[in-house]
Amino acid sequence: MKNTLFELDKLCLTLPDGRAIGPLSLALAPGEILTLMGPSGCGKSSLLAAIAGTLSPAIRQSGQGRLAGQSLSGIPIEQRRIGLLFQDALLFPHMSVAENLAFALPASVRGQARQNAVRAALKDAELSGMEKRAPSTLSGGQAARVALMRALLAEPAMLLLDEPFSRLDSRLRQDMRDFVYRHLQARAIPALLVTHDSADVPAGGRIIQLEAPDA
Ligand SMILES: Nc1ncnc2c1ncn2[C@@H]1O[C@H](COP(=O)(O)OP(=O)(O)OP(=O)(O)O)[C@@H](O)[C@H]1O
């Protein structure tokens, strides 16, 4: 594929019981959102964990991931520049909204620039003026928007989205999909989306259908 930012070349996982997930090969262009679907237990979350670098050591991995021209093999999690969003916002409960956002900023962003970045992220999250609020006082949709902004402030080269909309009620889901896809596309950040809900697939987006692991 022309203009590939992320690619997987025959990523294959072997579970402790010998079953194999994959091989999975794919390529993502900047800003592209590719959806992984498949039955429960087919290995969607494990594949994302392998890409993020958080896979259980009990699962063997072969095949390569490359992000922005660099192999991910042997690269520690914190150096991968891969952001994660899950079903739950997972904000730090002991920190304010602004502290949650500032936590994600690279150390190279200092002083006034840090405050400006947090303020801009709050505005993008449609939460201006709520910097001092505790995460427990936010609605589900507000917390989900902060979680996306926190992931983006870390300046990821790509995002992994593991059922990020599944806990939101149906009224909020469409708003949140539009919100996430708009911000990823504006920043040309590619993403892999795991979902059971075909309504989550962005318009015109590609889908890879996974099958249950081979015995
Ligand atoms: N640490 C582990 N040790 C052994 N087996 C594991 C481990 N983690 C996951 N598995 C197994 O790997 C398979 C794939 O699990 P995974 O959670 O990746 O599936 P999934 O497609 O994301 O499922 P769901 O849609 O239900 O979230 C399952 O059979 C699961 O039991």
The ligand as an SDF file (V2000), in Angstrom:
LIG
                    3D

 31 33  0  0  0  0  0  0  0  0999 V2000
   -2.9200  -14.8590   29.1630 N   0  0  0  0  0  0  0  0  0  0  0  0
   -3.5840  -15.8050   28.5070 C   0  0  0  0  0  0  0  0  0  0  0  0
   -3.2690  -17.1110   28.6960 N   0  0  0  0  0  0  0  0  0  0  0  0
   -3.9390  -18.0800   28.0290 C   0  0  0  0  0  0  0  0  0  0  0  0
   -4.9270  -17.8570   27.1330 N   0  0  0  0  0  0  0  0  0  0  0  0
   -5.2860  -16.5940   26.9150 C   0  0  0  0  0  0  0  0  0  0  0  0
   -4.6450  -15.4960   27.5780 C   0  0  0  0  0  0  0  0  0  0  0  0
   -5.2160  -14.3410   27.1430 N   0  0  0  0  0  0  0  0  0  0  0  0
   -6.1820  -14.7060   26.2650 C   0  0  0  0  0  0  0  0  0  0  0  0
   -6.2160  -16.0500   26.1230 N   0  0  0  0  0  0  0  0  0  0  0  0
   -7.1140  -16.8250   25.2490 C   0  0  0  0  0  0  0  0  0  0  0  0
   -6.9310  -16.3160   23.9520 O   0  0  0  0  0  0  0  0  0  0  0  0
   -8.1610  -16.3880   23.2080 C   0  0  0  0  0  0  0  0  0  0  0  0
   -8.4530  -15.0290   22.6050 C   0  0  0  0  0  0  0  0  0  0  0  0
   -8.7990  -14.1000   23.6600 O   0  0  0  0  0  0  0  0  0  0  0  0
   -9.0890  -12.5690   23.3430 P   0  0  0  0  0  0  0  0  0  0  0  0
   -9.4650  -11.9310   24.6370 O   0  0  0  0  0  0  0  0  0  0  0  0
   -7.9300  -12.0140   22.5960 O   0  0  0  0  0  0  0  0  0  0  0  0
  -10.3450  -12.7070   22.3970 O   0  0  0  0  0  0  0  0  0  0  0  0
  -11.3470  -11.5690   21.8590 P   0  0  0  0  0  0  0  0  0  0  0  0
  -11.5850  -11.8820   20.4180 O   0  0  0  0  0  0  0  0  0  0  0  0
  -10.8070  -10.2250   22.1930 O   0  0  0  0  0  0  0  0  0  0  0  0
  -12.6510  -11.8820   22.7140 O   0  0  0  0  0  0  0  0  0  0  0  0
  -13.8900  -10.9130   23.1430 P   0  0  0  0  0  0  0  0  0  0  0  0
  -14.5780  -10.5240   21.8660 O   0  0  0  0  0  0  0  0  0  0  0  0
  -14.7390  -11.8190   23.9940 O   0  0  0  0  0  0  0  0  0  0  0  0
  -13.3030   -9.7630   23.9110 O   0  0  0  0  0  0  0  0  0  0  0  0
   -9.2130  -16.8900   24.1840 C   0  0  0  0  0  0  0  0  0  0  0  0
   -9.4080  -18.2740   23.9760 O   0  0  0  0  0  0  0  0  0  0  0  0
   -8.5890  -16.6230   25.5420 C   0  0  0  0  0  0  0  0  0  0  0  0
   -9.0370  -17.5490   26.4900 O   0  0  0  0  0  0  0  0  0  0  0  0
  1  2  1  0
  2  3  1  0
  2  7  2  0
  3  4  2  0
  4  5  1  0
  5  6  2  0
  6  7  1  0
  6 10  1  0
  7  8  1  0
  8  9  2  0
  9 10  1  0
 10 11  1  0
 11 12  1  0
 11 30  1  0
 12 13  1  0
 13 14  1  0
 13 28  1  0
 14 15  1  0
 15 16  1  0
 16 17  2  0
 16 18  1  0
 16 19  1  0
 19 20  1  0
 20 21  2  0
 20 22  1  0
 20 23  1  0
 23 24  1  0
 24 25  2  0
 24 26  1  0
 24 27  1  0
 28 29  1  0
 28 30  1  0
 30 31  1  0
M  END
$$$$
